[in-house]
Amino acid sequence: MTRTEKLIESQQFAIKVLEEKAVKTKSRIGKVEIESHLEQLRSTLVSLVNFNANQETKP
């Protein structure tokens, strides 16, 4: 497993944990903060997946 793949796995886990926390959080402000963090994590995940795909297609 490459370093990028490990980072992707880590991002996916962080997203899963935060999504579970968002469901349990009763505070509206807390939910907004969690959603903000989730957006950042998802954006980073997309970048990592794209980077990994580009690395795999290089000769």
C-alpha positions in Angstrom: 0.0 0.0 0.0 1.4 3.4 -1.0 1.6 6.4 1.2 -1.2 8.1 -0.8 -3.4 5.0 -0.4 -2.8 5.2 3.4 -3.7 8.9 3.4 -6.9 8.1 1.5 -7.8 5.4 4.0 -7.2 7.8 6.8 -9.3 10.5 5.3 -12.2 8.0 4.7 -12.0 7.0 8.3 -12.0 10.6 9.6 -15.0 11.3 7.4 -16.9 8.3 8.7 -16.2 9.3 12.4 -17.2 12.9 11.8 -20.4 11.8 10.0 -21.3 9.6 13.0 -20.6 12.5 15.3 -22.8 14.8 13.3 -25.7 12.4 13.7 -25.2 12.4 17.5 -24.6 16.1 17.9 -27.7 18.0 19.1 -26.2 21.5 18.9 -27.0 23.3 15.7 -23.7 25.2 15.9 -21.9 22.0 16.4 -23.5 20.4 13.4 -22.4 23.4 11.3 -18.8 23.2 12.5 -18.8 19.4 11.8 -20.2 19.9 8.3 -17.5 22.5 7.6 -14.8 20.0 8.6 -16.5 17.3 6.6 -16.4 19.6 3.5 -12.7 20.1 4.0 -12.0 16.4 4.5 -14.0 15.4 1.4 -12.2 18.0 -0.7 -8.8 16.7 0.5 -10.0 13.1 -0.2 -11.0 14.0 -3.8 -7.6 15.6 -4.3 -5.8 12.5 -2.9 -7.8 10.2 -5.1 -7.1 12.2 -8.2 -3.4 12.4 -7.3 -3.3 8.7 -6.8 -5.0 8.0 -10.1 -2.5 10.3 -11.9 0.4 8.4 -10.2 -0.9 5.1 -11.4 -1.2 6.2 -15.0 2.3 7.5 -15.2 4.7 5.2 -16.9 
